[in-house]
Amino acid sequence: MRAIKIMMKAETPNSNSPKDIVSLYIENDLGRIEEYKTEKLYDLLMEDSHKRIYVNNGMSYLIPVCSMNGQKYVRSLPNNNTIDEIMKLPRC
C-alpha cells in the first residue's frame, strides 16, 4: 500500500504540517485508490503495527501520531529532511 495524494484543511492549503491533513489517498496492492481520513489511518496503523503504508514510491512509510491535545494524525517515518515526506505528495 502507498499514499499517493493528500487533502489539506480548507483553511491551511499550503501548510507543511501533517496535522493539517484531512485525508490521504491510498493505493492498495491491486491498484485500487481509496480516500482515508487521517483518524481512520491512525486507528488502522495502531491496530496492526506491522502494516506499512509507504509514501509514494519511497522507503518512508506512515506512522500514527497523537498530539498533546489528543489529535490523531499520521506522518512519515522521520528522516533527515526538514519537511515531512508526506507533505511532498500531490494535493487535491
A tleap script that builds the chain and sets N, CA, C and O, in Angstrom:
source leaprc.protein.ff14SB
mol = sequence {
  NMET ARG ALA ILE LYS ILE MET MET LYS ALA
  GLU THR PRO ASN SER ASN SER PRO LYS ASP
  ILE VAL SER LEU TYR ILE GLU ASN ASP LEU
  GLY ARG ILE GLU GLU TYR LYS THR GLU LYS
  LEU TYR ASP LEU LEU MET GLU ASP SER HIE
  LYS ARG ILE TYR VAL ASN ASN GLY MET SER
  TYR LEU ILE PRO VAL CYS SER MET ASN GLY
  GLN LYS TYR VAL ARG SER LEU PRO ASN ASN
  ASN THR ILE ASP GLU ILE MET LYS LEU PRO
  ARG CCYS
}
set mol.1.N position { 0.853 -1.178 0.000 }
set mol.1.CA position { 0.000 0.000 0.000 }
set mol.1.C position { 0.895 1.236 0.000 }
set mol.1.O position { 2.002 1.239 0.538 }
set mol.2.N position { 0.368 2.282 -0.626 }
set mol.2.CA position { 1.146 3.519 -0.650 }
set mol.2.C position { 0.243 4.739 -0.672 }
set mol.2.O position { -0.822 4.729 -1.288 }
set mol.3.N position { 0.678 5.782 0.004 }
set mol.3.CA position { -0.021 7.068 -0.002 }
set mol.3.C position { 0.405 7.804 -1.267 }
set mol.3.O position { 1.596 7.922 -1.555 }
set mol.4.N position { -0.578 8.300 -2.023 }
set mol.4.CA position { -0.243 8.946 -3.296 }
set mol.4.C position { -0.676 10.408 -3.385 }
set mol.4.O position { -0.211 11.143 -4.255 }
set mol.5.N position { -1.574 10.831 -2.477 }
set mol.5.CA position { -2.091 12.207 -2.547 }
set mol.5.C position { -2.640 12.591 -1.186 }
set mol.5.O position { -3.077 11.729 -0.424 }
set mol.6.N position { -2.621 13.887 -0.875 }
set mol.6.CA position { -3.171 14.374 0.391 }
set mol.6.C position { -4.215 15.459 0.141 }
set mol.6.O position { -4.161 16.187 -0.851 }
set mol.7.N position { -5.168 15.546 1.072 }
set mol.7.CA position { -6.150 16.623 1.056 }
set mol.7.C position { -5.963 17.414 2.351 }
set mol.7.O position { -6.010 16.858 3.447 }
set mol.8.N position { -5.751 18.711 2.203 }
set mol.8.CA position { -5.489 19.576 3.344 }
set mol.8.C position { -6.770 20.226 3.858 }
set mol.8.O position { -7.784 20.265 3.161 }
set mol.9.N position { -6.707 20.732 5.083 }
set mol.9.CA position { -7.809 21.532 5.617 }
set mol.9.C position { -7.998 22.747 4.717 }
set mol.9.O position { -7.025 23.296 4.198 }
set mol.10.N position { -9.235 23.166 4.534 }
set mol.10.CA position { -9.532 24.297 3.646 }
set mol.10.C position { -8.813 25.568 4.074 }
set mol.10.O position { -8.397 26.365 3.233 }
set mol.11.N position { -8.667 25.757 5.381 }
set mol.11.CA position { -8.039 26.991 5.868 }
set mol.11.C position { -6.504 26.956 5.855 }
set mol.11.O position { -5.864 27.977 6.103 }
set mol.12.N position { -5.911 25.790 5.568 }
set mol.12.CA position { -4.446 25.676 5.553 }
set mol.12.C position { -3.961 24.891 4.326 }
set mol.12.O position { -3.259 23.891 4.476 }
set mol.13.N position { -4.325 25.328 3.128 }
set mol.13.CA position { -3.983 24.543 1.938 }
set mol.13.C position { -2.484 24.452 1.642 }
set mol.13.O position { -2.051 23.515 0.970 }
set mol.14.N position { -1.694 25.395 2.125 }
set mol.14.CA position { -0.260 25.411 1.829 }
set mol.14.C position { 0.611 25.012 3.014 }
set mol.14.O position { 1.831 25.171 2.970 }
set mol.15.N position { 0.008 24.508 4.046 }
set mol.15.CA position { 0.740 24.110 5.248 }
set mol.15.C position { 1.701 22.961 4.956 }
set mol.15.O position { 1.469 22.151 4.058 }
set mol.16.N position { 2.776 22.907 5.725 }
set mol.16.CA position { 3.712 21.786 5.660 }
set mol.16.C position { 3.636 20.941 6.920 }
set mol.16.O position { 4.575 20.213 7.240 }
set mol.17.N position { 2.523 21.036 7.637 }
set mol.17.CA position { 2.330 20.268 8.857 }
set mol.17.C position { 1.392 19.085 8.607 }
set mol.17.O position { 0.278 19.279 8.123 }
set mol.18.N position { 1.824 17.866 8.929 }
set mol.18.CA position { 0.937 16.706 8.787 }
set mol.18.C position { -0.351 16.833 9.605 }
set mol.18.O position { -1.341 16.173 9.289 }
set mol.19.N position { -0.357 17.660 10.640 }
set mol.19.CA position { -1.558 17.864 11.449 }
set mol.19.C position { -2.674 18.537 10.655 }
set mol.19.O position { -3.839 18.470 11.046 }
set mol.20.N position { -2.327 19.185 9.542 }
set mol.20.CA position { -3.311 19.892 8.726 }
set mol.20.C position { -3.866 19.049 7.579 }
set mol.20.O position { -4.615 19.554 6.744 }
set mol.21.N position { -3.503 17.777 7.538 }
set mol.21.CA position { -4.035 16.877 6.512 }
set mol.21.C position { -5.395 16.356 6.976 }
set mol.21.O position { -5.538 15.895 8.109 }
set mol.22.N position { -6.384 16.431 6.098 }
set mol.22.CA position { -7.730 15.927 6.386 }
set mol.22.C position { -7.813 14.454 6.010 }
set mol.22.O position { -8.311 13.633 6.780 }
set mol.23.N position { -7.321 14.129 4.820 }
set mol.23.CA position { -7.370 12.747 4.354 }
set mol.23.C position { -6.231 12.462 3.383 }
set mol.23.O position { -5.593 13.366 2.843 }
set mol.24.N position { -6.006 11.171 3.185 }
set mol.24.CA position { -4.975 10.708 2.259 }
set mol.24.C position { -5.594 9.733 1.277 }
set mol.24.O position { -6.526 9.001 1.610 }
set mol.25.N position { -5.070 9.733 0.075 }
set mol.25.CA position { -5.490 8.768 -0.927 }
set mol.25.C position { -4.458 7.645 -0.922 }
set mol.25.O position { -3.261 7.870 -1.105 }
set mol.26.N position { -4.961 6.426 -0.706 }
set mol.26.CA position { -4.104 5.258 -0.563 }
set mol.26.C position { -4.379 4.306 -1.715 }
set mol.26.O position { -5.528 3.977 -2.007 }
set mol.27.N position { -3.301 3.868 -2.366 }
set mol.27.CA position { -3.407 2.870 -3.426 }
set mol.27.C position { -3.026 1.516 -2.849 }
set mol.27.O position { -1.945 1.355 -2.282 }
set mol.28.N position { -3.921 0.541 -2.998 }
set mol.28.CA position { -3.611 -0.781 -2.454 }
set mol.28.C position { -2.787 -1.588 -3.451 }
set mol.28.O position { -2.452 -1.095 -4.528 }
set mol.29.N position { -2.466 -2.811 -3.096 }
set mol.29.CA position { -1.607 -3.650 -3.929 }
set mol.29.C position { -2.245 -4.030 -5.263 }
set mol.29.O position { -1.548 -4.450 -6.186 }
set mol.30.N position { -3.560 -3.887 -5.368 }
set mol.30.CA position { -4.258 -4.198 -6.612 }
set mol.30.C position { -4.464 -2.961 -7.486 }
set mol.30.O position { -5.066 -3.052 -8.556 }
set mol.31.N position { -3.971 -1.813 -7.037 }
set mol.31.CA position { -4.098 -0.573 -7.797 }
set mol.31.C position { -5.357 0.215 -7.507 }
set mol.31.O position { -5.590 1.247 -8.137 }
set mol.32.N position { -6.178 -0.240 -6.569 }
set mol.32.CA position { -7.402 0.481 -6.207 }
set mol.32.C position { -7.054 1.640 -5.279 }
set mol.32.O position { -6.269 1.475 -4.345 }
set mol.33.N position { -7.632 2.805 -5.532 }
set mol.33.CA position { -7.352 4.001 -4.749 }
set mol.33.C position { -8.562 4.340 -3.891 }
set mol.33.O position { -9.687 4.411 -4.385 }
set mol.34.N position { -8.318 4.550 -2.599 }
set mol.34.CA position { -9.376 4.930 -1.666 }
set mol.34.C position { -8.930 6.116 -0.830 }
set mol.34.O position { -7.747 6.283 -0.534 }
set mol.35.N position { -9.911 6.940 -0.453 }
set mol.35.CA position { -9.643 8.072 0.431 }
set mol.35.C position { -9.848 7.626 1.876 }
set mol.35.O position { -10.852 6.992 2.201 }
set mol.36.N position { -8.892 7.959 2.738 }
set mol.36.CA position { -8.969 7.641 4.163 }
set mol.36.C position { -8.791 8.918 4.978 }
set mol.36.O position { -7.863 9.690 4.734 }
set mol.37.N position { -9.663 9.136 5.927 }
set mol.37.CA position { -9.476 10.229 6.881 }
set mol.37.C position { -8.247 9.905 7.732 }
set mol.37.O position { -7.957 8.737 7.989 }
set mol.38.N position { -7.533 10.929 8.164 }
set mol.38.CA position { -6.309 10.691 8.931 }
set mol.38.C position { -6.573 9.923 10.217 }
set mol.38.O position { -5.758 9.096 10.624 }
set mol.39.N position { -7.707 10.189 10.863 }
set mol.39.CA position { -8.036 9.477 12.103 }
set mol.39.C position { -8.217 7.980 11.852 }
set mol.39.O position { -7.817 7.155 12.673 }
set mol.40.N position { -8.818 7.636 10.720 }
set mol.40.CA position { -9.028 6.230 10.354 }
set mol.40.C position { -7.679 5.545 10.092 }
set mol.40.O position { -7.459 4.412 10.520 }
set mol.41.N position { -6.787 6.240 9.389 }
set mol.41.CA position { -5.451 5.671 9.146 }
set mol.41.C position { -4.694 5.476 10.454 }
set mol.41.O position { -4.009 4.470 10.640 }
set mol.42.N position { -4.821 6.440 11.350 }
set mol.42.CA position { -4.198 6.317 12.671 }
set mol.42.C position { -4.678 5.031 13.342 }
set mol.42.O position { -3.871 4.239 13.829 }
set mol.43.N position { -5.996 4.830 13.365 }
set mol.43.CA position { -6.567 3.647 14.006 }
set mol.43.C position { -6.091 2.354 13.334 }
set mol.43.O position { -5.746 1.391 14.019 }
set mol.44.N position { -6.072 2.331 11.997 }
set mol.44.CA position { -5.622 1.137 11.282 }
set mol.44.C position { -4.172 0.799 11.610 }
set mol.44.O position { -3.831 -0.365 11.824 }
set mol.45.N position { -3.333 1.810 11.647 }
set mol.45.CA position { -1.918 1.575 11.937 }
set mol.45.C position { -1.690 1.184 13.393 }
set mol.45.O position { -0.771 0.423 13.695 }
set mol.46.N position { -2.513 1.694 14.286 }
set mol.46.CA position { -2.400 1.306 15.699 }
set mol.46.C position { -2.851 -0.139 15.908 }
set mol.46.O position { -2.294 -0.851 16.742 }
set mol.47.N position { -3.861 -0.570 15.149 }
set mol.47.CA position { -4.370 -1.938 15.265 }
set mol.47.C position { -3.374 -2.973 14.758 }
set mol.47.O position { -3.314 -4.086 15.281 }
set mol.48.N position { -2.595 -2.613 13.747 }
set mol.48.CA position { -1.641 -3.552 13.146 }
set mol.48.C position { -0.292 -2.863 12.988 }
set mol.48.O position { -0.052 -2.157 12.009 }
set mol.49.N position { 0.584 -3.079 13.965 }
set mol.49.CA position { 1.885 -2.398 13.966 }
set mol.49.C position { 2.804 -2.868 12.841 }
set mol.49.O position { 3.829 -2.239 12.580 }
set mol.50.N position { 2.449 -3.964 12.172 }
set mol.50.CA position { 3.270 -4.467 11.063 }
set mol.50.C position { 2.822 -3.936 9.710 }
set mol.50.O position { 3.509 -4.136 8.708 }
set mol.51.N position { 1.680 -3.264 9.670 }
set mol.51.CA position { 1.162 -2.709 8.414 }
set mol.51.C position { 2.050 -1.558 7.967 }
set mol.51.O position { 2.417 -0.697 8.766 }
set mol.52.N position { 2.391 -1.551 6.684 }
set mol.52.CA position { 3.204 -0.484 6.120 }
set mol.52.C position { 2.439 0.188 4.988 }
set mol.52.O position { 1.977 -0.467 4.054 }
set mol.53.N position { 2.315 1.496 5.091 }
set mol.53.CA position { 1.763 2.306 4.009 }
set mol.53.C position { 2.884 3.257 3.621 }
set mol.53.O position { 3.202 4.202 4.344 }
set mol.54.N position { 3.470 2.989 2.474 }
set mol.54.CA position { 4.624 3.761 2.030 }
set mol.54.C position { 4.196 5.103 1.450 }
set mol.54.O position { 3.072 5.256 0.971 }
set mol.55.N position { 5.098 6.063 1.499 }
set mol.55.CA position { 4.830 7.387 0.946 }
set mol.55.C position { 5.301 7.374 -0.498 }
set mol.55.O position { 6.500 7.368 -0.779 }
set mol.56.N position { 4.333 7.370 -1.412 }
set mol.56.CA position { 4.564 7.274 -2.843 }
set mol.56.C position { 5.415 6.041 -3.122 }
set mol.56.O position { 5.036 4.945 -2.710 }
set mol.57.N position { 6.530 6.173 -3.793 }
set mol.57.CA position { 7.368 5.006 -4.094 }
set mol.57.C position { 8.639 4.990 -3.264 }
set mol.57.O position { 9.572 4.246 -3.568 }
set mol.58.N position { 8.684 5.797 -2.228 }
set mol.58.CA position { 9.885 5.899 -1.418 }
set mol.58.C position { 10.007 4.815 -0.365 }
set mol.58.O position { 9.183 3.903 -0.289 }
set mol.59.N position { 11.042 4.930 0.442 }
set mol.59.CA position { 11.285 3.989 1.530 }
set mol.59.C position { 10.569 4.415 2.807 }
set mol.59.O position { 10.405 3.612 3.726 }
set mol.60.N position { 10.144 5.675 2.868 }
set mol.60.CA position { 9.464 6.187 4.052 }
set mol.60.C position { 8.043 5.643 4.108 }
set mol.60.O position { 7.420 5.407 3.073 }
set mol.61.N position { 7.530 5.446 5.326 }
set mol.61.CA position { 6.177 4.940 5.486 }
set mol.61.C position { 5.472 5.697 6.600 }
set mol.61.O position { 6.107 6.381 7.404 }
set mol.62.N position { 4.143 5.566 6.637 }
set mol.62.CA position { 3.327 6.297 7.597 }
set mol.62.C position { 3.412 5.689 8.990 }
set mol.62.O position { 3.481 4.471 9.156 }
set mol.63.N position { 3.405 6.568 9.982 }
set mol.63.CA position { 3.351 6.146 11.373 }
set mol.63.C position { 2.242 6.929 12.070 }
set mol.63.O position { 2.007 8.092 11.744 }
set mol.64.N position { 1.553 6.297 13.033 }
set mol.64.CA position { 0.492 7.004 13.764 }
set mol.64.C position { 1.086 7.898 14.847 }
set mol.64.O position { 2.037 7.515 15.529 }
set mol.65.N position { 0.517 9.091 14.997 }
set mol.65.CA position { 0.983 10.055 15.992 }
set mol.65.C position { -0.240 10.684 16.650 }
set mol.65.O position { -1.258 10.916 15.998 }
set mol.66.N position { -0.130 10.955 17.937 }
set mol.66.CA position { -1.193 11.642 18.658 }
set mol.66.C position { -0.587 12.909 19.270 }
set mol.66.O position { 0.420 12.844 19.975 }
set mol.67.N position { -1.205 14.053 18.997 }
set mol.67.CA position { -0.689 15.323 19.504 }
set mol.67.C position { -0.977 15.466 20.999 }
set mol.67.O position { -1.706 14.663 21.581 }
set mol.68.N position { -0.404 16.481 21.599 }
set mol.68.CA position { -0.594 16.748 23.031 }
set mol.68.C position { -2.066 16.979 23.376 }
set mol.68.O position { -2.510 16.670 24.482 }
set mol.69.N position { -2.827 17.535 22.404 }
set mol.69.CA position { -4.252 17.797 22.664 }
set mol.69.C position { -5.160 16.646 22.206 }
set mol.69.O position { -6.382 16.796 22.174 }
set mol.70.N position { -4.564 15.501 21.852 }
set mol.70.CA position { -5.343 14.319 21.513 }
set mol.70.C position { -5.707 14.162 20.049 }
set mol.70.O position { -6.453 13.247 19.699 }
set mol.71.N position { -5.197 15.034 19.180 }
set mol.71.CA position { -5.488 14.915 17.745 }
set mol.71.C position { -4.735 13.716 17.168 }
set mol.71.O position { -3.515 13.612 17.298 }
set mol.72.N position { -5.483 12.812 16.527 }
set mol.72.CA position { -4.887 11.655 15.866 }
set mol.72.C position { -4.539 12.042 14.434 }
set mol.72.O position { -5.370 12.601 13.717 }
set mol.73.N position { -3.315 11.745 14.021 }
set mol.73.CA position { -2.905 12.011 12.649 }
set mol.73.C position { -1.785 11.057 12.267 }
set mol.73.O position { -1.332 10.266 13.094 }
set mol.74.N position { -1.343 11.127 11.037 }
set mol.74.CA position { -0.224 10.305 10.585 }
set mol.74.C position { 0.848 11.203 9.994 }
set mol.74.O position { 0.572 12.306 9.523 }
set mol.75.N position { 2.055 10.714 10.029 }
set mol.75.CA position { 3.180 11.390 9.403 }
set mol.75.C position { 4.091 10.306 8.876 }
set mol.75.O position { 3.863 9.124 9.131 }
set mol.76.N position { 5.117 10.693 8.146 }
set mol.76.CA position { 6.032 9.671 7.653 }
set mol.76.C position { 7.137 9.447 8.674 }
set mol.76.O position { 7.436 10.311 9.498 }
set mol.77.N position { 7.726 8.283 8.598 }
set mol.77.CA position { 8.839 7.946 9.465 }
set mol.77.C position { 9.885 9.049 9.346 }
set mol.77.O position { 10.274 9.398 8.232 }
set mol.78.N position { 10.348 9.603 10.454 }
set mol.78.CA position { 11.308 10.710 10.387 }
set mol.78.C position { 12.574 10.357 9.613 }
set mol.78.O position { 13.097 9.245 9.693 }
set mol.79.N position { 13.040 11.347 8.866 }
set mol.79.CA position { 14.314 11.218 8.163 }
set mol.79.C position { 15.065 12.534 8.309 }
set mol.79.O position { 14.728 13.337 9.179 }
set mol.80.N position { 16.055 12.768 7.492 }
set mol.80.CA position { 16.896 13.960 7.632 }
set mol.80.C position { 16.307 15.220 7.007 }
set mol.80.O position { 16.880 16.300 7.150 }
set mol.81.N position { 15.171 15.104 6.315 }
set mol.81.CA position { 14.570 16.268 5.667 }
set mol.81.C position { 13.855 17.154 6.680 }
set mol.81.O position { 13.347 16.672 7.692 }
set mol.82.N position { 13.822 18.443 6.400 }
set mol.82.CA position { 13.136 19.383 7.287 }
set mol.82.C position { 11.621 19.333 7.084 }
set mol.82.O position { 10.862 19.630 8.006 }
set mol.83.N position { 11.180 18.960 5.880 }
set mol.83.CA position { 9.758 18.832 5.588 }
set mol.83.C position { 9.425 17.347 5.519 }
set mol.83.O position { 10.095 16.577 4.830 }
set mol.84.N position { 8.386 16.960 6.238 }
set mol.84.CA position { 7.943 15.566 6.251 }
set mol.84.C position { 7.661 15.100 4.823 }
set mol.84.O position { 7.063 15.830 4.032 }
set mol.85.N position { 8.095 13.885 4.501 }
set mol.85.CA position { 7.920 13.331 3.160 }
set mol.85.C position { 6.461 13.318 2.713 }
set mol.85.O position { 6.171 13.492 1.529 }
set mol.86.N position { 5.554 13.113 3.646 }
set mol.86.CA position { 4.131 13.067 3.304 }
set mol.86.C position { 3.659 14.407 2.737 }
set mol.86.O position { 2.731 14.446 1.929 }
set mol.87.N position { 4.287 15.492 3.151 }
set mol.87.CA position { 3.876 16.821 2.698 }
set mol.87.C position { 4.345 17.112 1.277 }
set mol.87.O position { 3.951 18.120 0.691 }
set mol.88.N position { 5.170 16.254 0.724 }
set mol.88.CA position { 5.641 16.421 -0.653 }
set mol.88.C position { 4.729 15.750 -1.666 }
set mol.88.O position { 4.938 15.867 -2.873 }
set mol.89.N position { 3.697 15.031 -1.161 }
set mol.89.CA position { 2.746 14.379 -2.063 }
set mol.89.C position { 1.871 15.416 -2.755 }
set mol.89.O position { 1.676 16.512 -2.228 }
set mol.90.N position { 1.343 15.082 -3.930 }
set mol.90.CA position { 0.403 15.994 -4.601 }
set mol.90.C position { -0.806 16.283 -3.705 }
set mol.90.O position { -1.229 15.435 -2.919 }
set mol.91.N position { -1.342 17.473 -3.837 }
set mol.91.CA position { -2.512 17.886 -3.046 }
set mol.91.C position { -3.732 18.001 -3.936 }
set mol.91.O position { -3.633 18.296 -5.127 }
set mol.92.N position { -4.885 17.760 -3.331 }
set mol.92.CA position { -6.119 17.893 -4.123 }
set mol.92.C position { -7.082 18.815 -3.401 }
set mol.92.O position { -8.183 19.065 -3.892 }
savepdb mol mol.pdb
quit
